[in-house]
Amino acid sequence: MTRRKSGGREARIALRRAPLTEEEKPVKPGEIGGRYKPLSDKQVEAIEVNVYRILEEIGFADATPHCVETCVGFGAVMGDDGRLRMPKEVVKKAMRLTQHSLTLHGQSPKYDLDLSSSKVHFSTAGAAVLIADPENNVYRESFSQDLYDMARIADKCEHIHMFQRTCVLRDIVDPRKMDQNAVYCAVMGTQKHIGVSFTESHHVTDGLEMLHIIAGGEDKWRQRPFVSMSNCFVVPPMKFAEESLECLRVGVEGGMPILLLSAAQAGATAPALLPGVVSQAWAECLGGLVYVNAIEPGAPSILGTWPFVSDLRTGAMCGGSPEQGLISAACAQMGNYFDLPTGTAAGMTDSKFPDFQAGSERASTHVVTAIAGANIIYESAGMYASLLGTCPESLLLDNDLLGASLRMTKGFSDESEDSLCFDIIKDVCLNNKAHYLGAEQTLNVMQSEYIYPDLSDRESPNDWADMGKPVILEKAIKEKKEILSEYFPNHISDSVDKELREKFDIQLSRKDIGRKPL
């Protein structure tokens, strides 16, 4: 027998489900973090000194001729041993010149991200070669359609603030065509800011040509660059990557924001002790910042300190480890200390599908990094099997987690006398009202003070049984199917799509993106 719900309860549920204005929402992109500080003041100062020592005394191997010439002109020193060293004053000059209050633009201004101070945002990211399919309990290769579909899903997730490429297009063999199509799939699927990567410098030129078409001209692109480049310019420890440096150069010259990405593994390509891991990550990223500002002073850059953790018993990456949360939060703390736009990775899991391990690992690494104040937390949704796999359904599941994480980052923001609630406590206690459920204040703040999940279950066991005992993963699978069958973003016009298809070999058909033939 179905139990009758009380009218008061139904009214409260209806109120919770009513659409909120932006002002009423309990969390917004860019909530201020920085309350959690895993490093002591002494450790922060010691790491800063160590970073400058690494850059000045050790330096980088394998710099390209352009990098050497440009950085030496900026004040760096090329040693007889072939290593490019950067004195402290040179590094500090680059830090002064760079943009400290960086805005990442969306295709729509409503998705612009303010990376100043310790404002926190969440992004996807990754280069998974497999799709985790929890409905059929299998892994399969990732294709162009998957990237487009995940961009569409992310476009519907309130707490995924930007979409960086999640998977490699295994249905395209040619690397140049693959990079072109990755740009196309992401840009067509979401209006949010997009992150992509390129394997060769002439692929960056292709990407810029595509983005000029989409923006309506190079001048409009440069005014609002809505795509950033994730650039692994360094091969840890302390070696430059030649082709990535060339990609960086073309991107900077083309007005594209650059995520300067250092992704060492503790105990493998970075020291085993965590302060050393953080030191090397920051040294490598600041070396990239010198090169960027030597090319174009003030070019938009994000310091992508992404050190990962190795399971030292096997050498395998373990992104869901507690140490991952610690080093990601510490990198965020150093970013706040340096006052530089900082991105780091957290929320990965070593689990293979959405399960208890996945949820616990994602939450335990993610929340501390957010509260520490990273400007962008990459790989915060959808990544499995130590980044080998990505799961579309998980974007929807993780959206709830990201909202909760942002709520904890926001913390106790109201410092007013009213927030202490003395008069309401007095009224309830002295007038024998017994509870606060009917209080006007409770009704007024139930939406602005509290965040409610979209998929997570909070029903009583009896109500849950009455509803057919729903399983959260099954709900996510159903919602994914609904989005992919009904939601086809149309922010890119048919005329622009036609021009892109005439100039580039686009893998997805018009039917694949929900449009009629041209």
Buried (B, 14 or more C-beta within 10 A) or exposed (E): EEEEEEEEEEEBEEEEEEEEEEEEEBBBBBBBBBEBBBBEEEBBEBBBEBBBEBBBEBBBBBBBEBBBEBBBEBBBBBEEEEBBBBBBEBBBBBBEBBBBEBBBBBBEEEBBBBBBBBBBBBBBBBBBBBBBBBEEEEBEEBBBBBBBBBBBBBBBBBBBBBBBBBBBBBBBEEEBBBBBBBBBBBBBBBBBBBBBBBBBBBBBBBBBBBBBBBBEEBEEBEEBBBBBBBBBBBBBBBBBBBBBBBBBBBBBBBBBBBBBBBBBBBBBBBBEEBBBBBBBBBBBBBBBBBBBBBBBEEBBBBBBBBBBBBBEEEEEBBBBBEBBBBBBBBBBBBBBBBBBBBBBBBBBBBBBBBEEBBBEBBBBBBBBBBBBBBBBBBBBBBBBBBBBBBBBBBBBBBBBBBBBBBBBBBEEEEEEEEEEBEEBEEBBEEEEEEEEEEBEBBEEBBBBBEBBBBBEEEEEEEBEEBEEEEEBBEBBBBBBEEBBEEBBBEBBEEEBBEBBBEEBEBBBEBEBBBBEEE
